[in-house]
Amino acid sequence: MQNISDNNVLVEVWQAATHKDHELHEMACRLVKRKHYRRLYERNPEDLSINPHIGKVVFDQVKEVFGSENVRRDNYTQKGSTVDFPVLYNNGRIISSFLLSETLQRLPVASLDYIFIRPDLLKEGQVWFEKNIQKMLSMVAKEE
């Protein structure tokens, strides 16, 4: 197995960033020059109450306007799971934390949805987004 250190990785990133013909040049430049994609939209309860698929709608619309190569989406919804661990009760018995705690029984499922855009398109994207958010809230997400 090859021993890969942080230093080796950083050297490779810098080499990719400084050689325009390197296959990872563009991605390396984003890291080195801090030109990573910027957040254009993140899910919020108000939007979700109007359109539960707003993240997908925004992503599809932004891709259509700015090009799929300029937009990224990071979304995740936690699979239903319970937080359960043993608790030593005062009388020496071991009891389920889930059974003991009403709070643990009501924990919301973690869910996130972010839309990112290339940094040089952020201002234009923000203006476009503000003009179009109301329309997007009433749209249905495209099937894949």
C-alpha positions in Angstrom: 0.0 0.0 0.0 1.3 3.4 -0.9 2.0 5.8 1.9 0.2 9.1 1.1 0.8 12.1 3.4 -0.8 15.5 3.5 2.4 16.9 2.1 2.3 14.6 -0.9 -1.3 15.5 -1.6 -0.6 19.2 -1.4 2.3 18.9 -3.8 0.1 17.1 -6.3 -2.6 19.8 -5.9 -0.2 22.6 -6.5 1.3 20.8 -9.5 -2.1 20.4 -11.0 -2.9 24.0 -10.3 0.2 25.3 -12.0 0.1 23.1 -15.1 -2.8 24.2 -17.4 -2.6 20.9 -19.3 -3.1 18.8 -16.2 -6.4 16.9 -16.2 -7.3 18.2 -12.8 -6.1 21.8 -13.3 -9.5 23.5 -13.0 -10.4 21.7 -9.8 -7.0 22.2 -8.3 -7.2 26.0 -9.1 -10.5 26.2 -7.3 -8.9 24.8 -4.2 -5.6 26.8 -4.4 -7.2 30.1 -5.4 -10.3 29.7 -3.2 -12.6 29.8 -6.2 -14.8 27.0 -4.9 -18.5 27.1 -5.7 -20.6 29.4 -3.5 -23.9 28.8 -1.8 -26.8 30.2 -3.9 -29.7 28.5 -2.0 -30.3 26.4 1.1 -33.5 24.8 2.1 -35.6 26.6 4.7 -38.8 25.7 6.5 -40.9 28.5 4.9 -40.0 27.4 1.3 -40.6 23.7 2.2 -44.0 24.4 3.6 -45.0 25.8 0.2 -43.1 23.4 -2.0 -41.5 20.2 -0.4 -39.4 19.7 -3.6 -38.1 23.3 -3.8 -34.4 22.1 -3.7 -34.8 20.0 -6.8 -36.8 22.7 -8.5 -34.2 25.4 -7.8 -31.4 23.1 -8.9 -33.2 22.2 -12.2 -33.9 25.9 -13.0 -30.4 27.1 -12.1 -28.9 24.4 -14.3 -31.1 25.4 -17.1 -30.2 29.1 -16.9 -26.5 28.9 -15.9 -25.5 25.5 -17.3 -25.1 22.2 -15.5 -21.3 22.5 -15.4 -21.6 25.7 -13.3 -24.0 24.4 -10.6 -23.8 21.7 -7.9 -26.3 20.3 -5.5 -25.6 18.8 -2.1 -28.7 17.2 -0.6 -29.2 14.5 2.1 -32.0 13.2 4.1 -31.2 11.0 7.0 -32.7 7.5 6.9 -35.1 7.0 9.7 -33.2 5.8 12.7 -33.6 6.0 16.5 -31.0 7.2 18.9 -30.9 4.3 21.4 -28.2 3.5 24.0 -28.3 1.8 27.3 -28.8 3.9 30.5 -27.9 2.7 33.9 -30.9 3.6 36.0 -30.8 4.5 39.8 -31.9 1.0 40.8 -29.1 -0.7 38.8 -31.3 -1.7 35.9 -30.3 -1.0 32.4 -33.0 0.8 30.4 -33.3 2.0 26.8 -32.5 5.7 26.4 -35.2 5.9 23.7 -37.8 4.6 26.2 -36.6 7.0 28.9 -36.5 10.2 26.9 -39.5 11.8 25.2 -37.0 14.2 23.5 -35.1 11.3 21.8 -38.5 9.9 20.6 -39.2 13.3 18.9 -35.8 14.0 17.3 -36.3 15.3 13.8 -34.7 13.6 10.8 -31.7 15.5 9.6 -32.2 16.9 6.1 -30.2 19.4 4.1 -30.3 20.8 0.6 -27.8 23.2 -0.8 -27.4 24.6 -4.3 -23.9 26.0 -5.2 -22.8 28.1 -8.2 -19.5 29.0 -9.7 -18.1 32.1 -7.8 -17.9 34.3 -10.8 -21.7 33.7 -11.4 -22.8 34.2 -7.8 -24.0 37.8 -8.0 -25.8 37.2 -11.3 -27.3 34.0 -9.8 -28.5 35.8 -6.7 -30.2 38.5 -8.7 -31.8 35.8 -10.9 -32.8 33.8 -7.9 -34.6 36.7 -6.2 -36.5 37.5 -9.4 -37.6 33.8 -9.8 -38.1 32.3 -6.3 -41.8 32.9 -6.2 -42.3 31.3 -9.5 -40.2 28.3 -8.5 -42.1 27.8 -5.3 -45.2 27.0 -7.4 -43.4 24.7 -9.7 -43.3 20.9 -9.7 -40.0 19.1 -9.7 -39.0 17.3 -12.9 -39.0 13.5 -12.8 -35.6 11.9 -13.4 
